[in-house]
Amino acid sequence: MASFHDRKAVGDAHELRVAQELTVRGWDVAAWGQAILTDVVSRALRGTDSSLRWTPDLIAAQEKRVVLVDCKGRMKSRDTGRHSVQRDAVMAHLQLTAWTRLPVIYVFDDLGVLTPMDILLSGRHGPHSPIGSGTAYYFIPAERSTPFDEVFGTARPAAPPLETVG
């Protein structure tokens, strides 16, 4: 069973990758959720039933479009062909979407994209997990995901280097 620190390392690396992928597509990205809290506050929040414990990892903006991004990196086998999201997270994200009027978007480690509504409508109930929060999961086939580029656009070409005048 993976430790919290192992899961956090995988999650942090995935969040960084997603932020980089968004940035090369012209999005401005900032950390959000528990990443901006102190360790003591974050740990205490994880011990509650508050929907705030499920606050997405990133907030991103491009022109007037703003999205909340929850990065879903997994440590288990990729052979299942499905993504999993905790049921409590889906419910909290539906509430957050209603409250903020901003979309919550899940980005998985294969850069597939789903929304809480996608999962609510198409996900299958799974068991309670013995790791992490211990809550139950929804499972959804990975092929139901929307490609990252369809949601966030394609990578923009890098600007050519400036020539020095000499």
DSSP file (Angstrom, degrees, kcal/mol; ACC not computed):
  #  RESIDUE AA STRUCTURE BP1 BP2  ACC     N-H-->O    O-->H-N    N-H-->O    O-->H-N    TCO  KAPPA ALPHA  PHI   PSI    X-CA   Y-CA   Z-CA
    1    1 A M              0   0    0      0, 0.0     2,-0.1     0, 0.0   130,-0.0   0.000 360.0 360.0 360.0 129.0    0.0    0.0    0.0
    2    2 A A        -     0   0    0      1,-0.1   130,-0.3     2,-0.1     2,-0.1  -0.407 360.0-123.1 -71.4 142.9    1.5    3.4   -1.0
    3    3 A S     >  -     0   0    0     -2,-0.1     4,-2.5     1,-0.1     5,-0.2  -0.338  25.0-106.2 -79.4 166.2    2.1    5.9    1.7
    4    4 A F  H  > S+     0   0    0      1,-0.2     4,-2.8     2,-0.2     5,-0.2   0.906 122.6  53.0 -56.7 -42.3    0.7    9.4    1.7
    5    5 A H  H  > S+     0   0    0      2,-0.2     4,-2.2     1,-0.2    -1,-0.2   0.868 108.4  49.6 -65.5 -36.4    4.1   10.8    0.8
    6    6 A D  H  > S+     0   0    0      2,-0.2     4,-2.0     1,-0.2    -1,-0.2   0.938 113.7  45.5 -64.9 -46.6    4.4    8.4   -2.2
    7    7 A R  H  X S+     0   0    0     -4,-2.5     4,-2.6     1,-0.2    -2,-0.2   0.894 112.5  51.7 -63.9 -39.4    0.9    9.4   -3.4
    8    8 A K  H  X S+     0   0    0     -4,-2.8     4,-3.1    -5,-0.2     5,-0.2   0.902 107.5  52.2 -65.0 -40.9    1.7   13.1   -2.9
    9    9 A A  H  X S+     0   0    0     -4,-2.2     4,-2.0     2,-0.2    -1,-0.2   0.913 112.0  45.8 -61.9 -43.0    4.9   12.8   -4.9
   10   10 A V  H  X S+     0   0    0     -4,-2.0     4,-2.1     2,-0.2    -2,-0.2   0.929 115.1  48.0 -63.8 -45.0    3.0   11.3   -7.8
   11   11 A G  H  X S+     0   0    0     -4,-2.6     4,-2.7     1,-0.2    -2,-0.2   0.905 110.4  50.7 -63.5 -43.1    0.3   13.9   -7.5
   12   12 A D  H  X S+     0   0    0     -4,-3.1     4,-2.2     1,-0.2    -1,-0.2   0.910 110.7  49.1 -62.3 -42.5    2.7   16.8   -7.3
   13   13 A A  H  X S+     0   0    0     -4,-2.0     4,-2.1    -5,-0.2    -1,-0.2   0.903 112.5  48.2 -64.3 -40.4    4.6   15.6  -10.4
   14   14 A H  H  X S+     0   0    0     -4,-2.1     4,-2.7     2,-0.2    -2,-0.2   0.910 109.7  52.0 -67.5 -41.3    1.3   15.3  -12.3
   15   15 A E  H  X S+     0   0    0     -4,-2.7     4,-2.6     1,-0.2    -2,-0.2   0.913 109.8  49.8 -60.0 -42.4    0.1   18.7  -11.2
   16   16 A L  H  X S+     0   0    0     -4,-2.2     4,-2.4     2,-0.2    -1,-0.2   0.920 111.1  49.0 -62.4 -44.1    3.4   20.2  -12.5
   17   17 A R  H  X S+     0   0    0     -4,-2.1     4,-2.7     2,-0.2    -2,-0.2   0.929 112.0  48.0 -61.5 -45.7    3.0   18.4  -15.8
   18   18 A V  H  X S+     0   0    0     -4,-2.7     4,-2.5     1,-0.2     5,-0.2   0.921 111.2  50.9 -62.6 -43.5   -0.6   19.6  -16.2
   19   19 A A  H  X S+     0   0    0     -4,-2.6     4,-2.3     1,-0.2    -1,-0.2   0.909 111.8  47.8 -60.3 -41.8    0.4   23.2  -15.4
   20   20 A Q  H  X S+     0   0    0     -4,-2.4     4,-2.2     2,-0.2    -2,-0.2   0.909 110.8  50.8 -65.5 -42.0    3.1   23.0  -18.0
   21   21 A E  H  < S+     0   0    0     -4,-2.7     4,-0.4     1,-0.2    -2,-0.2   0.894 112.6  46.8 -63.2 -39.8    0.8   21.6  -20.6
   22   22 A L  H ><>S+     0   0    0     -4,-2.5     5,-2.2    -5,-0.2     3,-1.1   0.915 109.9  53.9 -66.5 -42.3   -1.7   24.4  -19.9
   23   23 A T  H ><5S+     0   0    0     -4,-2.3     3,-1.9     1,-0.3    -2,-0.2   0.900 104.5  52.8 -61.2 -43.1    1.0   27.0  -20.1
   24   24 A V  T 3<5S+     0   0    0     -4,-2.2   132,-3.4     1,-0.3    -1,-0.3   0.609 106.2  56.7 -71.4  -8.1    2.3   26.0  -23.5
   25   25 A R  T < 5S-     0   0    0     -3,-1.1    -1,-0.3    -4,-0.4    -2,-0.2   0.263 128.1 -97.1-101.8   9.4   -1.3   26.3  -24.7
   26   26 A G  T < 5S+     0   0    0     -3,-1.9     2,-0.3     1,-0.3    -3,-0.2   0.620  78.8 136.4  90.0  13.7   -1.5   29.9  -23.6
   27   27 A W      < -     0   0    0     -5,-2.2     2,-0.5    -6,-0.1    -1,-0.3  -0.710  50.9-135.4 -92.4 144.7   -3.2   29.4  -20.2
   28   28 A D  E     -A   61   0A   0     33,-3.2    33,-2.5    -2,-0.3     2,-0.4  -0.888  30.5-164.3 -95.1 129.3   -2.1   31.3  -17.1
   29   29 A V  E     +A   60   0A   0     -2,-0.5     2,-0.3    31,-0.2    31,-0.2  -0.921  14.6 179.2-124.4 139.6   -2.0   28.8  -14.2
   30   30 A A  E     -A   59   0A   0     29,-2.4    29,-2.3    -2,-0.4     2,-0.1  -0.986  34.6-106.0-135.2 147.9   -1.9   29.1  -10.4
   31   31 A A  E     +A   58   0A   0     -2,-0.3     2,-0.3    27,-0.2    27,-0.2  -0.396  47.2 167.9 -64.4 148.8   -1.8   26.6   -7.6
   32   32 A W    >   +     0   0    0     25,-2.8     3,-1.1    23,-0.1     5,-0.1  -0.856  34.3  35.0-149.2-179.2   -5.1   26.4   -5.7
   33   33 A G  G >  S-     0   0    0     -2,-0.3     3,-1.7     1,-0.2     4,-0.2  -0.315 121.2 -12.6  68.9-147.3   -6.8   24.2   -3.2
   34   34 A Q  G >  S+     0   0    0     21,-0.5     3,-1.4     1,-0.3    -1,-0.2   0.692 123.1  76.2 -66.6 -18.3   -4.8   22.6   -0.4
   35   35 A A  G <  S+     0   0    0     -3,-1.1    -1,-0.3     1,-0.3    -2,-0.2   0.752  96.0  48.5 -64.0 -22.9   -1.5   23.4   -2.2
   36   36 A I  G <  S+     0   0    0     -3,-1.7    -1,-0.3    -4,-0.1     2,-0.2   0.435  98.7  87.7 -97.6   1.3   -1.9   27.0   -1.0
   37   37 A L  S <  S-     0   0    0     -3,-1.4     2,-0.1    -4,-0.2    -5,-0.0  -0.576  86.1-101.0 -95.4 159.9   -2.6   26.1    2.6
   38   38 A T     >  -     0   0    0     -2,-0.2     4,-2.8     1,-0.1     5,-0.2  -0.376  36.3-110.1 -70.0 160.1   -0.2   25.5    5.4
   39   39 A D  H  > S+     0   0    0      1,-0.2     4,-2.6     2,-0.2     5,-0.2   0.886 118.4  52.1 -59.0 -39.8    0.6   21.8    6.2
   40   40 A V  H  > S+     0   0    0      2,-0.2     4,-2.2     1,-0.2    -1,-0.2   0.929 112.8  43.1 -65.4 -45.6   -1.3   22.1    9.5
   41   41 A V  H  > S+     0   0    0      2,-0.2     4,-2.7     1,-0.2    -2,-0.2   0.921 115.0  50.1 -66.5 -43.6   -4.4   23.6    8.0
   42   42 A S  H  X S+     0   0    0     -4,-2.8     4,-2.2     2,-0.2    -2,-0.2   0.929 111.6  47.6 -60.6 -46.6   -4.3   21.1    5.1
   43   43 A R  H  X S+     0   0    0     -4,-2.6     4,-0.8    -5,-0.2    -1,-0.2   0.910 113.4  48.3 -61.6 -43.4   -3.9   18.1    7.4
   44   44 A A  H >< S+     0   0    0     -4,-2.2     3,-0.8    -5,-0.2    -2,-0.2   0.909 110.2  51.7 -64.2 -42.1   -6.8   19.3    9.6
   45   45 A L  H >< S+     0   0    0     -4,-2.7     3,-2.0     1,-0.3     5,-0.3   0.892 103.4  57.8 -62.6 -40.4   -9.0   19.9    6.6
   46   46 A R  H 3< S+     0   0    0     -4,-2.2    -1,-0.3     1,-0.3    -2,-0.2   0.741 100.7  59.6 -61.9 -21.8   -8.4   16.3    5.4
   47   47 A G  T << S+     0   0    0     -3,-0.8    -1,-0.3    -4,-0.8     2,-0.2   0.366  98.4  75.2 -87.8   5.4   -9.7   15.1    8.7
   48   48 A T  S <  S-     0   0    0     -3,-2.0    -3,-0.0     2,-0.1     5,-0.0  -0.567  81.0-125.6-109.2 174.7  -13.1   16.8    8.2
   49   49 A D        +     0   0    0     -2,-0.2    -3,-0.1     3,-0.0    -4,-0.1   0.262  66.1 132.8 -97.3   8.6  -16.2   16.0    6.1
   50   50 A S    >   -     0   0    0     -5,-0.3     3,-1.4     1,-0.1     4,-0.2  -0.299  63.6-133.3 -64.4 141.5  -16.0   19.5    4.6
   51   51 A S  G >  S+     0   0    0      1,-0.2     3,-1.8     2,-0.2    -1,-0.1   0.704 100.4  77.8 -64.1 -19.1  -16.3   19.8    0.8
   52   52 A L  G >  S+     0   0    0      1,-0.3     3,-1.8     2,-0.2    -1,-0.2   0.759  77.6  71.1 -63.7 -23.2  -13.3   22.2    1.0
   53   53 A R  G <  S+     0   0    0     -3,-1.4    -1,-0.3     1,-0.3    -2,-0.2   0.700  96.7  53.2 -66.0 -15.4  -11.1   19.1    1.3
   54   54 A W  G <  S+     0   0    0     -3,-1.8    -1,-0.3    -4,-0.2    -2,-0.2   0.171  75.1 143.9-103.8  16.7  -11.8   18.4   -2.3
   55   55 A T    <   -     0   0    0     -3,-1.8   -21,-0.5     1,-0.1   -23,-0.1  -0.343  58.8-102.5 -58.3 131.9  -10.9   21.8   -3.7
   56   56 A P        -     0   0    0      0, 0.0    14,-0.2     0, 0.0    -1,-0.1  -0.061  22.4-123.0 -57.5 160.5   -9.2   21.4   -7.1
   57   57 A D  S    S+     0   0    0     12,-0.6   -25,-2.8   -24,-0.1     2,-0.3   0.815  83.6  25.4 -75.5 -35.1   -5.5   21.7   -7.5
   58   58 A L  E     -AB  31  69A   0     11,-2.5    11,-2.6   -27,-0.2     2,-0.4  -0.901  54.7-152.9-133.8 155.5   -5.2   24.4  -10.0
   59   59 A I  E     -AB  30  68A   0    -29,-2.3   -29,-2.4    -2,-0.3     2,-0.4  -0.998  23.6-174.2-125.2 135.3   -7.0   27.4  -11.4
   60   60 A A  E     -AB  29  67A   0      7,-2.6     7,-2.6    -2,-0.4     2,-0.4  -0.971   7.9-168.8-134.9 145.7   -6.3   28.5  -15.0
   61   61 A A  E     +AB  28  66A   0    -33,-2.5   -33,-3.2    -2,-0.4     2,-0.3  -0.987  10.6 179.4-135.4 143.5   -7.4   31.4  -17.1
   62   62 A Q  E >  S- B   0  65A   0      3,-2.4     3,-2.4    -2,-0.4     2,-0.3  -0.915  72.8 -47.7-142.5 114.2   -7.2   32.1  -20.8
   63   63 A E  T 3  S-     0   0    0     -2,-0.3   -36,-0.0     1,-0.3     0, 0.0  -0.465 126.0 -20.8  55.4-119.4   -8.7   35.5  -21.8
   64   64 A K  T 3  S+     0   0    0     -2,-0.3     2,-0.5    -3,-0.1    -1,-0.3   0.363 115.6 102.9 -99.8   6.3  -12.1   35.5  -20.1
   65   65 A R  E <   -B   62   0A   0     -3,-2.4    -3,-2.4    37,-0.0     2,-0.4  -0.776  48.0-177.2 -92.1 129.1  -12.3   31.7  -19.6
   66   66 A V  E     +B   61   0A   0     -2,-0.5     2,-0.3    -5,-0.2    -5,-0.2  -0.991   2.6 177.7-127.1 133.4  -11.6   30.4  -16.1
   67   67 A V  E     -B   60   0A   0     -7,-2.6    -7,-2.6    -2,-0.4     2,-0.5  -0.963  25.9-135.4-133.8 151.6  -11.5   26.7  -15.1
   68   68 A L  E     -Bc  59 104A   0     35,-2.8    37,-3.0    -2,-0.3     2,-0.5  -0.928  26.5-157.1-103.5 128.7  -10.7   24.8  -12.0
   69   69 A V  E     -Bc  58 105A   0    -11,-2.6   -11,-2.5    -2,-0.5   -12,-0.6  -0.925  12.4-167.7-117.2 124.1   -8.5   21.8  -12.7
   70   70 A D  E     - c   0 106A   0     35,-2.7    37,-2.0    -2,-0.5     2,-0.4  -0.947  19.0-145.1-109.6 115.8   -8.3   18.7  -10.5
   71   71 A C  E     - c   0 107A   0     -2,-0.6     2,-0.7    35,-0.2    37,-0.2  -0.665  10.4-163.8 -86.1 127.9   -5.3   16.6  -11.5
   72   72 A K  E     + c   0 108A   0     35,-3.2    37,-1.1    -2,-0.4     2,-0.3  -0.788  14.2 171.2-118.7  87.6   -5.8   12.9  -11.2
   73   73 A G        -     0   0    0     -2,-0.7     2,-0.4    35,-0.2   -62,-0.1  -0.731  18.8-150.2 -90.9 144.8   -2.5   10.9  -11.2
   74   74 A R        -     0   0    0     -2,-0.3     4,-0.1     1,-0.1    -2,-0.0  -0.895  22.0-168.6-121.5 150.8   -2.7    7.3  -10.4
   75   75 A M        +     0   0    0     -2,-0.4    -1,-0.1     2,-0.1     3,-0.1   0.554  66.2  83.9-106.5 -14.0   -0.2    4.9   -8.8
   76   76 A K  S    S-     0   0    0      1,-0.2    -2,-0.1     2,-0.0     0, 0.0  -0.198  96.2 -56.1 -85.4 179.6   -2.0    1.7   -9.6
   77   77 A S    >   -     0   0    0      1,-0.1     3,-0.5     2,-0.1    -1,-0.2  -0.218  34.1-151.1 -56.2 138.6   -1.9   -0.4  -12.8
   78   78 A R  G >  S+     0   0    0      1,-0.2     3,-0.8     2,-0.1    -1,-0.1   0.353  80.1  92.0 -89.5   4.3   -2.9    1.3  -15.9
   79   79 A D  G 3   +     0   0    0      1,-0.2    -1,-0.2     2,-0.1    -2,-0.1   0.581  64.7  77.9 -76.9  -9.4   -4.1   -2.0  -17.3
   80   80 A T  G <  S-     0   0    0     -3,-0.5    -1,-0.2     2,-0.2    -2,-0.1   0.763  87.8-140.9 -73.6 -23.6   -7.7   -1.5  -16.1
   81   81 A G    <   +     0   0    0     -3,-0.8    61,-2.4     1,-0.2    62,-0.5   0.730  66.9  96.0  70.6  21.3   -8.6    0.9  -18.9
   82   82 A R  E     -F  141   0B   0     59,-0.3     2,-0.3    60,-0.2    -1,-0.2  -0.969  65.4-133.6-141.4 157.0  -10.6    3.0  -16.6
   83   83 A H  E     -F  140   0B   0     57,-3.2    57,-2.3    -2,-0.3     2,-0.4  -0.738  19.5-151.5-102.2 156.3  -10.2    6.2  -14.5
   84   84 A S  E     +F  139   0B   0     -2,-0.3     2,-0.4    55,-0.2    55,-0.2  -0.991  13.9 178.2-132.1 142.5  -11.4    6.5  -10.9
   85   85 A V  E     -F  138   0B   0     53,-2.0    53,-2.9    -2,-0.4     2,-0.1  -0.997  37.7-105.2-140.1 136.1  -12.5    9.5   -8.9
   86   86 A Q  E  >  -F  137   0B   0     -2,-0.4     4,-2.0    51,-0.2     3,-0.3  -0.356  23.7-133.4 -62.7 136.4  -13.7    9.5   -5.3
   87   87 A R  H  > S+     0   0    0     49,-2.8     4,-2.3     1,-0.2     5,-0.2   0.882 106.3  54.9 -59.4 -40.5  -17.5    9.9   -5.0
   88   88 A D  H  > S+     0   0    0     48,-0.5     4,-2.4     1,-0.2    -1,-0.2   0.872 107.0  51.6 -62.3 -35.4  -17.2   12.5   -2.4
   89   89 A A  H  > S+     0   0    0     -3,-0.3     4,-2.7     2,-0.2    -2,-0.2   0.922 108.2  50.9 -66.3 -44.0  -14.9   14.5   -4.7
   90   90 A V  H  X S+     0   0    0     -4,-2.0     4,-2.1     2,-0.2    -2,-0.2   0.931 112.3  46.7 -59.2 -46.2  -17.5   14.3   -7.5
   91   91 A M  H  X S+     0   0    0     -4,-2.3     4,-2.0     1,-0.2    -1,-0.2   0.922 113.4  48.2 -63.3 -43.9  -20.2   15.5   -5.2
   92   92 A A  H  X S+     0   0    0     -4,-2.4     4,-2.5     1,-0.2    -1,-0.2   0.887 111.5  50.7 -63.4 -38.5  -18.1   18.4   -3.8
   93   93 A H  H  X S+     0   0    0     -4,-2.7     4,-2.3     2,-0.2    -1,-0.2   0.837 107.4  52.5 -72.1 -32.4  -17.1   19.4   -7.4
   94   94 A L  H  X S+     0   0    0     -4,-2.1     4,-2.0    -5,-0.2    -1,-0.2   0.919 112.3  46.4 -65.2 -41.9  -20.7   19.5   -8.5
   95   95 A Q  H  X S+     0   0    0     -4,-2.0     4,-2.6     2,-0.2    -2,-0.2   0.908 111.9  51.1 -63.7 -42.3  -21.5   21.8   -5.6
   96   96 A L  H  X S+     0   0    0     -4,-2.5     4,-3.0     1,-0.2     5,-0.4   0.897 108.7  51.3 -63.2 -41.2  -18.4   23.9   -6.3
   97   97 A T  H  X S+     0   0    0     -4,-2.3     4,-2.1     1,-0.2     5,-0.3   0.921 112.2  46.5 -61.7 -44.0  -19.4   24.3   -9.9
   98   98 A A  H  < S+     0   0    0     -4,-2.0    -2,-0.2     2,-0.2    -1,-0.2   0.908 116.7  44.6 -64.2 -41.7  -22.9   25.4   -8.8
   99   99 A W  H  < S+     0   0    0     -4,-2.6    -2,-0.2     1,-0.2    -1,-0.2   0.922 126.3  27.7 -70.1 -45.9  -21.5   27.9   -6.3
  100  100 A T  H  < S-     0   0    0     -4,-3.0    -3,-0.2     2,-0.2    -2,-0.2   0.665  91.9-134.5 -92.4 -17.9  -18.7   29.4   -8.4
  101  101 A R     <  +     0   0    0     -4,-2.1    -3,-0.1    -5,-0.4    -4,-0.1   0.823  68.1 121.4  59.8  33.0  -20.3   29.0  -11.8
  102  102 A L        -     0   0    0     -6,-0.4    -1,-0.3    -5,-0.3    -2,-0.2  -0.963  67.2-111.6-121.2 142.0  -16.9   27.8  -13.0
  103  103 A P        -     0   0    0      0, 0.0   -35,-2.8     0, 0.0     2,-0.5  -0.465  19.0-145.3 -73.2 143.8  -16.3   24.4  -14.5
  104  104 A V  E     -c   68   0A   0    -37,-0.2     2,-0.5    -2,-0.2   -35,-0.2  -0.940  19.9-168.1-103.4 129.8  -14.3   21.8  -12.7
  105  105 A I  E     -c   69   0A   0    -37,-3.0   -35,-2.7    -2,-0.5     2,-0.4  -0.978  12.8-146.2-125.0 128.1  -12.2   19.6  -15.0
  106  106 A Y  E     -cD  70 114A   0      8,-3.3     8,-1.7    -2,-0.5     2,-0.5  -0.783  11.8-166.1 -89.6 132.9  -10.4   16.4  -14.2
  107  107 A V  E     -cD  71 113A   0    -37,-2.0   -35,-3.2    -2,-0.4     6,-0.2  -0.979   9.5-157.2-120.9 118.8   -7.1   15.8  -16.0
  108  108 A F  E >   -c   72   0A   0      4,-2.6     3,-2.4    -2,-0.5   -35,-0.2  -0.367  34.7 -97.2 -90.6 170.6   -5.8   12.3  -15.7
  109  109 A D  T 3  S+     0   0    0    -37,-1.1   -36,-0.1     1,-0.3    -1,-0.1   0.673 126.2  55.2 -67.6 -15.5   -2.2   11.1  -16.2
  110  110 A D  T 3  S-     0   0    0      2,-0.1    -1,-0.3    32,-0.0     3,-0.1   0.302 120.8-111.8 -90.9   9.2   -2.9   10.1  -19.8
  111  111 A L    <   +     0   0    0     -3,-2.4    37,-0.9     1,-0.3     2,-0.2   0.646  68.7 149.0  64.0  20.3   -4.1   13.7  -20.3
  112  112 A G  E     - E   0 147A   0     35,-0.2    -4,-2.6    36,-0.1     2,-0.4  -0.563  36.4-143.5 -74.5 149.4   -7.7   12.5  -20.7
  113  113 A V  E     +DE 107 146A   0     33,-2.2    33,-2.8    -6,-0.2     2,-0.3  -0.954  25.5 163.4-123.8 134.6  -10.3   15.0  -19.5
  114  114 A L  E     -D  106   0A   0     -8,-1.7    -8,-3.3    -2,-0.4    31,-0.1  -0.948  24.1-138.0-138.8 160.8  -13.6   14.4  -17.8
  115  115 A T     >  -     0   0    0     -2,-0.3     4,-1.9   -10,-0.2     5,-0.2  -0.758  32.6-106.8-111.1 164.3  -16.0   16.6  -15.8
  116  116 A P  H  > S+     0   0    0      0, 0.0     4,-2.7     0, 0.0     5,-0.2   0.886 122.8  53.3 -56.6 -37.3  -17.8   15.7  -12.6
  117  117 A M  H  > S+     0   0    0      2,-0.2     4,-2.5     1,-0.2     5,-0.3   0.893 104.4  55.0 -66.5 -38.8  -21.1   15.5  -14.6
  118  118 A D  H  > S+     0   0    0      1,-0.2     4,-2.1     2,-0.2     5,-0.3   0.930 113.1  43.0 -55.1 -45.1  -19.4   13.1  -17.1
  119  119 A I  H  X S+     0   0    0     -4,-1.9     4,-2.6     2,-0.2    -2,-0.2   0.897 112.0  52.0 -72.0 -41.1  -18.5   10.8  -14.2
  120  120 A L  H  < S+     0   0    0     -4,-2.7    -1,-0.2     1,-0.2    -2,-0.2   0.901 117.5  39.3 -61.5 -40.6  -21.9   11.1  -12.4
  121  121 A L  H  < S+     0   0    0     -4,-2.5    -2,-0.2    -5,-0.2    -1,-0.2   0.814 132.9  21.0 -80.4 -31.5  -23.7   10.2  -15.6
  122  122 A S  H  < S+     0   0    0     -4,-2.1    -3,-0.2    -5,-0.3    -2,-0.2   0.520  95.4 106.8-118.4  -8.2  -21.4    7.5  -16.9
  123  123 A G     <  -     0   0    0     -4,-2.6     2,-0.4    -5,-0.3    17,-0.2  -0.374  58.4-136.4 -77.5 154.0  -19.4    6.3  -14.0
  124  124 A R  E     -G  139   0B   0     15,-3.4    15,-2.8    -2,-0.1     2,-0.1  -0.890  28.5-106.6-106.5 138.3  -19.9    2.9  -12.2
  125  125 A H  E     -G  138   0B   0     -2,-0.4    13,-0.2    13,-0.2    11,-0.0  -0.420  41.4-170.7 -64.9 133.1  -19.9    2.7   -8.5
  126  126 A G  E     -     0   0B   0     11,-3.5    11,-0.1     1,-0.2     3,-0.1  -0.605  25.0 -84.6-115.1-179.7  -16.8    1.2   -7.1
  127  127 A P  E     -     0   0B   0      0, 0.0    10,-1.0     0, 0.0     2,-0.2  -0.172  50.9 -83.3 -78.7 173.7  -15.7    0.0   -3.6
  128  128 A H  E     -G  136   0B   0      8,-0.2     8,-0.3     1,-0.1     7,-0.2  -0.563  50.5-119.7 -72.0 143.0  -14.3    1.9   -0.7
  129  129 A S        -     0   0    0      6,-1.6    -1,-0.1    -2,-0.2     7,-0.0  -0.648   6.4-147.0 -89.0 141.3  -10.5    2.3   -1.1
  130  130 A P  S    S+     0   0    0      0, 0.0     2,-0.2     0, 0.0    -1,-0.1   0.588  85.3  52.0 -80.0  -8.2   -8.2    1.0    1.5
  131  131 A I  S >  S+     0   0    0      4,-0.1     3,-1.3  -128,-0.0     2,-0.1  -0.734 101.3  13.9-120.0 171.4   -5.8    3.9    0.8
  132  132 A G  T 3  S-     0   0    0   -130,-0.3  -128,-0.1     1,-0.2  -125,-0.0  -0.426 129.9 -12.9  67.7-135.7   -6.2    7.7    0.7
  133  133 A S  T 3  S-     0   0    0     -2,-0.1    -1,-0.2     1,-0.1     3,-0.1   0.674  84.1-127.5 -75.9 -16.7   -9.4    9.0    2.1
  134  134 A G    <   +     0   0    0     -3,-1.3    -2,-0.1     1,-0.3     2,-0.1   0.530  63.4 135.1  81.7   5.8  -11.0    5.6    2.3
  135  135 A T        -     0   0    0     -7,-0.2    -6,-1.6    -4,-0.1    -1,-0.3  -0.371  60.6 -92.3 -85.0 167.4  -14.1    6.8    0.5
  136  136 A A  E     - G   0 128B   0     -8,-0.3   -49,-2.8    -3,-0.1   -48,-0.5  -0.326  40.9-139.2 -76.1 160.7  -15.8    5.0   -2.4
  137  137 A Y  E     -F   86   0B   0    -10,-1.0   -11,-3.5   -51,-0.3     2,-0.4  -0.786   8.2-135.6-119.2 158.7  -15.0    5.6   -6.0
  138  138 A Y  E     -FG  85 125B   0    -53,-2.9   -53,-2.0    -2,-0.3     2,-0.4  -0.917  23.0-153.2-101.9 142.4  -16.7    6.0   -9.4
  139  139 A F  E     +FG  84 124B   0    -15,-2.8   -15,-3.4    -2,-0.4   -55,-0.2  -0.955  15.2 178.1-114.6 137.8  -15.0    4.1  -12.3
  140  140 A I  E     -F   83   0B   0    -57,-2.3   -57,-3.2    -2,-0.4   -17,-0.1  -0.999  37.0-102.0-139.6 136.5  -15.3    5.4  -15.8
  141  141 A P  E >   -F   82   0B   0      0, 0.0     3,-1.9     0, 0.0   -59,-0.3  -0.316  26.4-133.5 -58.7 134.8  -13.8    3.9  -19.0
  142  142 A A  G >  S+     0   0    0    -61,-2.4     3,-1.9     1,-0.3   -60,-0.2   0.800 102.3  68.1 -60.4 -29.6  -10.8    5.9  -20.1
  143  143 A E  G 3  S+     0   0    0    -62,-0.5    -1,-0.3     1,-0.3   -61,-0.1   0.646  88.6  66.3 -68.9 -11.2  -12.0    5.9  -23.7
  144  144 A R  G <  S+     0   0    0     -3,-1.9    -1,-0.3     2,-0.1    -2,-0.2   0.565  81.5 106.6 -81.4  -8.6  -14.9    8.2  -22.6
  145  145 A S  S <  S-     0   0    0     -3,-1.9   -31,-0.2    -4,-0.2   -33,-0.0  -0.332  72.2-125.0 -69.9 151.4  -12.4   10.9  -21.8
  146  146 A T  E     -E  113   0A   0    -33,-2.8   -33,-2.2     1,-0.1    -1,-0.1  -0.797  35.4-102.0 -92.0 138.8  -12.1   13.9  -24.0
  147  147 A P  E >>  -E  112   0A   0      0, 0.0     4,-1.1     0, 0.0     3,-0.9  -0.345  25.8-123.2 -62.1 142.3   -8.6   14.6  -25.4
  148  148 A F  H >> S+     0   0    0    -37,-0.9     4,-2.9     1,-0.3     3,-0.7   0.878 110.1  56.2 -51.2 -46.1   -6.7   17.4  -23.5
  149  149 A D  H 3> S+     0   0    0      1,-0.2     4,-1.8     2,-0.2    -1,-0.3   0.809 101.5  57.4 -62.5 -30.6   -6.2   19.4  -26.8
  150  150 A E  H <4 S+     0   0    0     -3,-0.9    -1,-0.2     2,-0.2    -2,-0.2   0.842 116.3  34.8 -68.1 -31.8   -9.9   19.4  -27.5
  151  151 A V  H << S+     0   0    0     -4,-1.1    -2,-0.2    -3,-0.7    -1,-0.2   0.880 133.9  22.9 -88.1 -42.5  -10.6   21.1  -24.2
  152  152 A F  H  < S-     0   0    0     -4,-2.9    -3,-0.2     1,-0.3    -2,-0.2   0.441 105.7-114.9-110.1  -2.0   -7.5   23.4  -23.8
  153  153 A G     <  -     0   0    0     -4,-1.8    -1,-0.3    -5,-0.3     2,-0.2  -0.164  41.2 -60.6  89.5 171.3   -6.3   23.9  -27.3
  154  154 A T        -     0   0    0      1,-0.1     2,-0.0    -4,-0.1     0, 0.0  -0.533  63.4 -82.8 -92.1 159.9   -3.0   22.8  -28.9
  155  155 A A        -     0   0    0     -2,-0.2  -130,-0.3     1,-0.1    -1,-0.1  -0.332  45.5-127.6 -60.4 137.5    0.4   23.8  -27.8
  156  156 A R        -     0   0    0   -132,-3.4  -130,-0.1     1,-0.1    -1,-0.1  -0.659  29.2-102.0 -86.5 142.7    1.5   27.1  -29.2
  157  157 A P        -     0   0    0      0, 0.0    -1,-0.1     0, 0.0     2,-0.1  -0.357  42.0-105.4 -64.2 144.2    4.8   27.3  -31.1
  158  158 A A        -     0   0    0      1,-0.1  -134,-0.0    -3,-0.0    -3,-0.0  -0.380  38.7-102.4 -66.8 145.9    7.6   28.8  -29.1
  159  159 A A        -     0   0    0      1,-0.1    -1,-0.1    -3,-0.1     3,-0.1  -0.455  42.6-104.8 -67.2 140.3    8.6   32.3  -30.0
  160  160 A P        -     0   0    0      0, 0.0    -1,-0.1     0, 0.0     3,-0.1  -0.340  45.4 -93.4 -64.1 149.8   11.7   32.4  -32.1
  161  161 A P        -     0   0    0      0, 0.0     2,-0.2     0, 0.0    -3,-0.0  -0.329  43.4-107.2 -64.0 146.2   14.8   33.5  -30.1
  162  162 A L        -     0   0    0     -3,-0.1     2,-0.4     1,-0.1    -3,-0.0  -0.525  30.9-128.0 -74.0 137.6   15.5   37.2  -30.3
  163  163 A E        -     0   0    0     -2,-0.2     2,-0.3    -3,-0.1    -1,-0.1  -0.666  21.2-124.3 -85.1 140.1   18.5   38.1  -32.4
  164  164 A T        -     0   0    0     -2,-0.4     2,-0.6     2,-0.0    -1,-0.0  -0.634  14.6-134.8 -85.1 142.3   21.1   40.2  -30.8
  165  165 A V              0   0    0     -2,-0.3    -1,-0.0     1,-0.2     0, 0.0  -0.837 360.0 360.0 -94.6 125.1   22.0   43.4  -32.6
  166  166 A G              0   0    0     -2,-0.6    -1,-0.2     0, 0.0    -2,-0.0   0.412 360.0 360.0-147.9 360.0   25.7   43.8  -32.6
